[in-house]
Amino acid sequence: MEGKMDCITISRARYLHDYRVWIQFNTGESGEADLKDIIYKFPIAAPLRDPAAFAKFHLDAWPTLTWDCGFDLDPEYLYEIVTGKVPFESIKKR
């Protein structure tokens, strides 16, 4: 994608199964993210260890992938999981 991108955002997200989510970004890139490890890593995400609860995410106003228990995952983190690319890598190296 050419041109300057101010920030990575999530355009759409869809629950697939277990702890897997399909995500499309404002860059046009999309793919699946397996979030099981991250859900089991943080105590605040404990309610989401039930796949039925995990499936009930939504996009907030930023848009960030979020759940009613207060757990959320920022778009840049998810972008790296889905694409394998570090967003704004040149900025992070400074």
Secondary structure, DSSP 4 states (H G I P E B T S, - for coil): --S------EEEEEEEETTEEEEEETTS-EEEEE-HHHHHH-GGGGGGGSHHHHT--EE-SS--EE-TTS-EE-HHHHHHHHHSPPTTHHHHT-
